[in-house]
Amino acid sequence: MSSDIQNGEHDHEPEAAAAPAITDSDPNLPDSNDTDVQPPDAEEHPVEEQVQPVIAEASISTPVEEISTELSGALRSNKDDVSKLSKAEGNRTFTMRELLNELKTGEATNDGVEGEVDTPRSQQNAEQQIEQNNAAMELINSVTGVDEDGRSRQRVLTFAARRYASALERNPDDYDALYNWALVLQESADNVSPESSSPSKDALLEEACKKYEGATRLCPTLNDAYYNWAIAISDRAKMRGRTKEAEELWKQATKNYGKAVQLNWNSPQALNNWGLALQELSAIVPAREKQTIVKTAISKFRAAIQLQFDFHRAIYNLGTVLYGLAEDISRTGGHMNAKEVSPDELYSQSAIYIAAAHSLKPNYSVYTSALKLVRSMLPLPYLKVGYLTAPPVGNPLAPHSDWKRSEFVLNQEGLQQINKVDQRRLSPSLSSKSGDMPINKPAVKVDVSDIVSVSASADLTLPPGAGLCIDTVNGPVFLIAESWEALDGWLDAIRLVYTISARGKSDVLAGIITA
């Protein structure tokens, strides 16, 4: 598997500073005391001239002697989400430590395979199964590993493969064995030297894909198999550059990520990887298809963030895809109608997500490098500036004719309405006293510490348009965005500011927009 694929264990960071007390908090908003929510760190690839996506796929990267998770879950993006599949006559999954110990002592037992009943099969099918097993074992046996650690791990993987081959000879319908064997093949591909031609990494991944296909045919609800199958297909696609063959593989990968999400909708990792696969596909397809695919990728990254507000990988990747879309529109000089977002606005949106990712992971060099490229695209000294329609202050039930469109600004302290036409003298701090601000009348103001939840609103009493509800400890605040697409931007930006505050990183965000 690609070295870009990341281990899926959570980071364990020092406890963040607690956010101000919030009553009846939205369960979707992160708990300020919860420090075990961050997705895994990616390998660092410095950004030079362009914003690069962060791959968030999963692999085993823990040394063999430290692995204690089950082999069937070793390639999962989040080991807490690994399905504990069981069958009445299934093959027990062995841990890496068990396999390694048995390999060293030579005292391997037949635990987990005794008592299995052979499934009646024709002689022809049995011979075909043996031939398939032999072909896969030949690939496994030819992998030696690039260093001592790799060789040690490969011996364990080879030992496991023999067990799964034996289980399948007894019961070709054992989808657990097929799935686990696919994981072994996929992990073995990571042990192959880049210069190796026999076996090739692609051959191992292709064989893994065949096992995943067989496992999902026998058990169509095996979402883990669809997820890891998509990763294997993606790795094969990366080897083929921007060719027609790569295009077909990326399409297969997106299809399998879609099935994985369909079977387990609560998977931000799968949604993020789905978005990445679509982003790769968009670079290959004809220009007329590109924007549709890019917009679909944006929706997947956004869905991942909505499931986990501090998923910094998806936040950053959404920034990169928006940046790429802005570059494409600027380069082609395409006609912009009133409903389309301008390149400048896309650049600004991109900068918001990259700044948020950096705020959540300030020591991550990929985000730091990207931020240097896009920081000037922010509406400094704010994170976001735009127009919303609001009721008179203190009168949310005012007649629709009294609601007025005005400019709003968002920074690390919250959201505030600006009523003055000339804002050049406006202090960037939302905590300033109203007497210090050149505002002619009371303004809508929402402090981040007061926020309970943020959501779209379909309240029929609101004026027509894209309704936004910010529920606070002082009651709800209703606003109307310029469009449904603009609403998505406001929802994300406000949630990100809240999340950054809940993680105790508001000072990092403040440093970005006020420095």
C-alpha positions in Angstrom: 0.0 0.0 0.0 1.0 3.6 -0.5 3.2 5.2 2.1 0.6 8.0 2.0 -1.9 5.8 3.7 -2.2 6.6 7.4 -2.6 4.6 10.5 -6.0 5.1 11.9 -5.5 5.3 15.6 -6.5 8.5 17.4 -4.0 11.0 18.6 -3.8 11.4 22.4 -3.0 15.1 22.9 -2.8 17.0 26.2 -6.2 18.1 27.4 -7.3 21.3 25.8 -8.5 24.3 27.8 -12.1 23.9 28.7 -14.6 26.1 26.8 -17.0 28.3 28.7 -20.0 26.5 30.1 -22.7 25.7 27.6 -26.1 24.3 28.6 -28.0 21.7 26.5 -25.1 21.5 24.1 -25.6 20.0 20.6 -24.3 16.4 20.7 -22.8 17.1 17.3 -20.6 19.8 18.6 -17.3 18.6 20.2 -17.0 18.5 23.9 -14.3 20.9 25.1 -13.0 18.2 27.5 -12.8 15.5 24.9 -9.2 15.3 23.7 -9.4 12.0 22.0 -11.2 13.1 18.8 -8.4 14.1 16.5 -7.9 11.9 13.5 -4.4 10.6 12.8 -1.5 12.7 11.7 -0.4 12.3 8.1 3.1 12.0 6.9 4.6 15.4 6.2 5.1 16.4 2.6 6.0 20.1 2.5 3.9 22.3 0.2 5.9 24.5 -2.1 4.0 26.0 -5.0 0.5 24.6 -4.6 -1.9 23.3 -2.0 -1.7 19.5 -1.7 -4.4 17.2 -0.4 -3.7 15.1 2.7 -4.4 11.4 2.2 -6.3 9.9 5.1 -6.4 6.3 4.2 -5.4 3.6 6.6 -2.7 1.0 6.9 -0.7 -0.9 9.6 2.2 1.3 10.6 2.8 0.0 14.1 5.8 -2.2 14.6 4.9 -5.9 14.7 5.9 -6.4 18.3 3.6 -3.7 19.3 0.5 -4.8 17.3 -2.3 -6.3 19.4 -5.3 -5.5 17.3 -6.9 -8.2 15.2 -5.6 -8.7 11.8 -9.1 -8.3 10.4 -9.1 -4.7 11.6 -5.5 -3.8 10.9 -6.2 -1.8 7.8 -9.2 0.0 9.1 -9.2 3.8 9.3 -10.4 3.7 12.9 -9.8 0.6 14.9 -12.7 1.5 17.2 -15.0 1.0 14.3 -13.8 -2.4 13.2 -16.6 -4.8 12.9 -16.2 -7.9 15.0 -17.5 -10.4 12.4 -18.3 -13.9 13.5 -19.7 -17.0 11.9 -20.8 -20.3 13.4 -18.2 -22.1 11.3 -15.9 -19.1 10.6 -12.1 -19.0 10.9 -11.0 -17.3 14.1 -8.9 -14.2 13.5 -5.5 -14.3 15.1 -3.7 -11.3 16.5 -0.3 -10.4 15.1 1.3 -11.1 18.5 -0.2 -14.6 18.6 1.0 -15.3 15.1 4.5 -14.0 15.8 4.8 -16.0 19.0 3.7 -19.2 17.3 6.1 -18.6 14.5 9.0 -18.2 16.9 8.2 -21.2 18.9 7.1 -23.5 16.1 4.2 -24.6 18.3 1.3 -23.3 16.2 -2.0 -24.8 17.2 -5.1 -25.5 15.2 -7.3 -23.2 17.4 -10.1 -21.7 15.5 -10.0 -24.4 12.7 -10.9 -27.5 14.7 -14.5 -28.6 14.4 -15.1 -27.0 11.1 -17.3 -29.0 8.7 -16.3 -29.3 5.1 -18.7 -27.8 2.7 -19.7 -30.4 -0.1 -18.1 -29.2 -3.3 -17.5 -30.8 -6.7 -14.0 -32.0 -7.3 -13.7 -29.4 -10.0 -14.5 -26.5 -7.7 -12.2 -27.9 -5.0 -9.3 -28.0 -7.5 -10.1 -24.5 -8.7 -10.0 -23.3 -5.1 -6.6 -24.9 -4.5 -5.2 -23.4 -7.7 -6.3 -19.9 -6.6 -4.8 -20.5 -3.2 -1.5 -21.6 -4.7 -1.3 -18.5 -6.9 -1.9 -16.2 -4.0 0.5 -18.1 -1.8 3.2 -17.9 -4.5 2.9 -14.1 -4.4 3.0 -14.0 -0.6 6.0 -16.3 -0.5 8.0 -14.2 -2.9 7.8 -11.1 -0.7 10.9 -10.7 1.4 10.6 -7.2 2.9 13.0 -4.3 2.5 14.5 -4.4 5.9 14.7 -6.6 9.0 11.5 -5.2 10.4 9.7 -5.8 7.1 11.1 -9.3 6.9 9.9 -10.1 10.4 6.4 -8.8 9.7 6.3 -10.6 6.4 6.9 -13.9 8.1 3.9 -13.3 10.3 1.8 -12.3 7.3 2.9 -15.4 5.4 2.0 -17.6 8.4 -1.5 -16.0 8.5 -2.0 -16.5 4.8 -1.4 -20.2 5.1 -4.1 -20.4 7.8 -6.6 -18.5 5.6 -5.7 -20.7 2.6 -6.3 -23.8 4.7 -9.6 -22.5 6.0 -10.8 -21.8 2.4 -9.9 -25.2 1.2 -12.2 -26.6 3.9 -14.9 -24.0 3.3 -14.7 -21.9 0.2 -17.7 -19.8 1.5 -15.8 -18.6 4.5 -16.0 -14.8 3.8 -14.0 -14.0 7.0 -11.0 -16.0 5.7 -11.3 -14.3 2.3 -11.5 -10.8 3.9 -8.6 -11.5 6.2 -6.5 -12.9 3.4 -7.2 -9.8 1.4 -5.8 -7.8 4.3 -2.7 -9.9 4.4 -2.1 -9.4 0.6 -2.7 -5.7 0.9 -0.3 -5.3 3.8 2.3 -7.5 2.0 2.2 -5.1 -0.9 3.5 -2.5 1.5 6.5 -4.7 2.2 7.5 -4.8 -1.5 10.4 -2.8 -2.6 9.5 0.0 -5.1 12.1 -1.4 -7.5 10.7 -5.0 -7.3 9.2 -6.5 -10.4 8.6 -10.0 -9.0 6.4 -9.8 -7.2 5.1 -6.4 -8.1 3.1 -4.4 -5.7 0.3 -4.2 -8.3 0.0 -8.0 -8.5 -0.4 -8.3 -4.8 -3.0 -5.5 -4.7 -4.9 -7.1 -7.7 -5.0 -10.4 -5.8 -6.3 -8.6 -2.7 -9.0 -7.0 -4.8 -10.1 -10.4 -6.0 -10.4 -11.6 -2.3 -12.4 -8.5 -1.3 -14.7 -9.1 -4.3 -15.2 -12.7 -3.2 -15.8 -11.7 0.4 -18.4 -9.1 -0.5 -20.1 -11.4 -2.9 -20.6 -13.9 0.0 -21.4 -11.2 2.5 -22.8 -8.1 0.7 -23.0 -6.1 4.1 -19.3 -6.4 4.8 -18.6 -2.6 4.8 -15.0 -3.0 6.1 -14.2 -5.0 3.0 -15.7 -2.4 0.6 -13.6 0.3 2.4 -10.3 -1.5 2.3 -11.1 -2.7 -1.3 -11.4 0.9 -2.3 -8.0 1.7 -0.7 -6.4 -1.1 -2.7 -8.0 0.0 -5.9 -6.9 3.6 -5.2 -3.3 2.4 -4.7 -3.4 0.6 -8.1 -4.8 3.8 -9.7 -2.0 5.9 -8.4 0.6 3.7 -10.1 -1.0 4.5 -13.5 -0.9 8.2 -13.5 -3.5 10.0 -15.6 -4.4 7.2 -18.0 -7.7 5.8 -19.1 -6.9 2.7 -17.0 -6.4 4.9 -13.9 -9.7 6.7 -14.6 -11.6 3.3 -14.6 -9.9 2.3 -11.3 -10.7 5.6 -9.6 -14.3 5.2 -10.7 -14.3 1.7 -9.1 -12.8 3.1 -5.9 -15.4 5.8 -5.6 -18.1 3.2 -6.2 -16.7 1.1 -3.3 -16.4 4.0 -1.0 -20.0 4.8 -1.8 -21.0 1.3 -0.8 -19.0 1.5 2.4 -20.7 4.7 3.4 -24.1 3.3 2.4 -23.5 0.4 4.9 -22.0 2.6 7.5 -23.1 6.3 7.1 -21.3 7.3 10.3 -17.8 7.1 8.8 -16.1 10.5 8.3 -12.9 8.6 7.2 -14.7 6.9 4.3 -16.4 10.1 3.3 -13.0 11.9 3.3 -11.4 9.2 1.2 -14.3 9.2 -1.2 -13.8 12.9 -1.7 -10.1 12.3 -2.3 -10.8 9.6 -4.9 -13.3 12.0 -6.7 -10.6 14.7 -6.6 -8.1 12.4 -8.3 -10.8 11.3 -10.8 -11.5 15.0 -11.7 -7.9 15.5 -12.8 -8.3 12.8 -15.5 -11.8 13.1 -16.9 -12.7 15.5 -19.8 -13.0 19.1 -18.8 -16.8 19.1 -19.3 -17.2 16.5 -16.5 -14.6 18.0 -14.1 -16.7 20.6 -12.3 -19.5 18.1 -11.6 -17.1 15.7 -10.0 -15.3 18.4 -8.1 -18.6 19.6 -6.6 -19.4 16.1 -5.6 -16.0 15.8 -3.9 -16.7 19.0 -2.0 -20.0 17.5 -0.7 -18.2 14.4 0.6 -15.6 16.5 2.5 -18.3 18.7 3.9 -20.3 15.6 5.0 -17.2 14.2 6.7 -16.8 17.5 8.6 -20.4 17.6 9.6 -19.9 14.2 11.2 -16.8 15.2 13.0 -16.2 19.0 13.3 -12.5 18.7 14.2 -11.6 16.2 11.5 -8.7 18.3 10.4 -7.9 16.1 7.4 -11.3 16.6 5.8 -11.2 20.3 6.7 -7.8 20.8 5.0 -8.8 18.6 2.0 -11.9 20.7 1.4 -9.7 23.7 1.4 -7.5 22.2 -1.3 -10.4 21.2 -3.6 -11.9 24.7 -3.4 -8.4 26.1 -4.2 -8.1 23.9 -7.2 -11.6 24.8 -8.4 -10.7 28.5 -8.1 -7.5 27.9 -10.1 -9.5 26.1 -12.8 -12.1 28.8 -13.2 -9.4 31.5 -13.2 -7.3 29.6 -15.8 -10.1 28.9 -18.2 -11.8 32.3 -17.7 -15.2 30.6 -17.8 -18.3 32.7 -17.9 -19.7 33.4 -14.5 -23.4 33.8 -14.0 -25.1 35.3 -11.0 -25.5 31.9 -9.3 -21.9 30.8 -9.6 -19.3 31.6 -7.0 -16.4 33.8 -8.2 -12.8 32.6 -8.1 -12.0 35.2 -5.5 -14.7 33.9 -3.2 -13.5 30.3 -3.7 -10.0 31.3 -2.8 -11.3 33.0 0.3 -13.3 29.9 1.2 -10.3 27.7 0.7 -8.2 29.9 3.0 -10.9 29.6 5.7 -10.7 25.8 5.8 -6.9 25.7 5.6 -6.6 28.3 8.4 -9.0 26.2 10.5 -7.0 23.0 9.9 -3.8 24.8 10.9 -5.5 26.1 14.1 -6.5 22.6 15.1 -3.0 21.2 14.2 -0.6 24.1 14.4 2.5 21.9 14.5 1.6 20.1 11.3 4.0 21.4 8.6 1.8 20.6 5.6 -0.9 22.9 7.0 1.7 25.6 7.9 3.1 25.6 4.4 -0.3 25.8 2.8 -1.4 28.6 5.1 1.5 30.7 4.0 0.2 30.4 0.4 -3.5 31.3 1.2 -3.5 33.6 4.3 -3.5 36.7 2.2 -6.8 35.5 0.6 -8.6 35.8 4.0 -10.7 39.0 4.6 -8.2 40.0 7.4 -8.5 40.9 10.2 -11.5 38.5 10.0 -11.9 34.9 9.1 -15.1 35.4 7.1 -17.0 38.5 5.8 -20.3 38.3 4.0 -24.0 39.4 3.8 -26.9 38.0 5.8 -30.4 39.2 6.2 -31.3 39.8 9.9 -34.4 41.0 11.9 -34.2 44.1 14.1 -32.2 43.4 17.2 -34.4 42.0 20.0 -37.3 41.4 17.7 -36.9 38.0 15.9 -40.7 37.9 15.1 -40.6 41.2 13.2 -42.5 41.4 9.9 -40.5 40.2 7.0 -40.4 43.7 5.6 -38.3 44.8 8.7 -35.6 42.2 8.0 -32.6 43.9 6.4 -29.6 42.7 4.5 -26.3 43.8 6.1 -22.7 42.8 6.4 -21.5 40.4 9.0 -18.0 39.5 10.2 -16.7 36.4 11.9 -13.5 36.0 13.9 -12.2 33.9 16.8 -14.6 35.6 19.2 -17.8 35.2 17.3 -20.2 36.7 14.7 -21.2 40.3 14.5 -23.4 42.5 12.3 -21.9 45.7 10.9 -24.4 48.5 10.3 -21.9 51.3 9.4 -21.1 51.7 5.7 -17.6 52.6 6.4 -16.0 49.8 8.5 -12.4 51.0 8.2 -12.4 52.3 11.7 -14.1 49.1 13.1 -12.0 47.4 15.7 -11.2 43.7 14.8 -12.1 42.7 18.4 -15.7 41.7 19.0 -15.2 42.2 22.7 -14.9 45.9 22.5 -17.6 48.0 24.1 -20.4 49.2 21.8 -19.4 52.8 22.7 -16.0 52.3 21.0 -17.6 51.2 17.7 -18.8 53.5 15.0 -22.1 51.8 14.7 -25.3 53.8 14.5 -27.7 51.3 16.0 -27.7 48.0 17.9 -26.2 45.1 16.0 -26.7 41.4 16.1 -23.8 39.8 18.0 -23.2 36.2 18.8 -20.2 35.3 21.1 -18.7 31.9 20.4 -18.8 31.1 24.1 -22.6 31.4 24.0 -23.2 29.0 21.0 -25.0 25.8 21.7 -25.6 24.6 18.1 -25.6 25.8 14.5 -27.9 24.5 11.9 -29.9 25.2 8.7 -33.5 26.2 9.5 -36.6 25.5 7.5 -38.9 27.5 9.9 -41.9 28.6 7.9 -42.1 31.9 9.8 -38.8 33.0 8.4 -38.5 35.2 5.3 -37.9 33.1 2.1 -34.3 31.9 1.6 -31.6 29.8 3.2 -32.4 30.0 6.9 -29.6 29.8 9.5 -30.3 29.2 13.2 -27.6 29.8 15.8 -28.9 28.4 19.1 -27.3 30.2 22.1 -27.6 30.2 25.8 -29.7 33.3 25.4 -32.0 31.9 22.8 -31.9 31.3 19.1 -30.7 33.8 16.5 -32.2 33.5 13.0 -30.5 34.8 9.9 -31.0 34.3 6.1 -28.0 33.6 3.9 -27.7 34.9 0.3 -28.1 31.4 -1.1 -28.1 27.7 0.0 -24.4 27.4 -1.1 -23.5 30.5 0.9 -25.4 28.9 3.9 -23.0 25.9 3.8 -20.1 28.3 4.0 -21.5 30.1 7.1 -22.5 26.9 8.8 -19.0 25.4 8.4 -17.2 28.6 9.4 -19.2 29.2 12.6 -18.9 25.5 13.6 -15.2 25.6 12.9 -14.7 28.7 15.1 -16.7 27.0 17.8 -14.7 23.8 17.5 -11.4 25.7 17.6 -12.5 27.5 20.7 -13.7 24.2 22.3 -10.2 22.7 21.6 -8.5 25.7 23.3 -6.9 26.9 20.0 -8.6 30.3 19.7 -5.3 32.0 20.2 -3.8 30.2 17.2 -6.7 31.4 15.0 -6.4 34.9 16.4 -2.7 34.8 15.5 -3.5 33.9 11.9 -6.1 36.6 11.3 -4.7 39.5 13.4 -0.9 39.1 13.0 
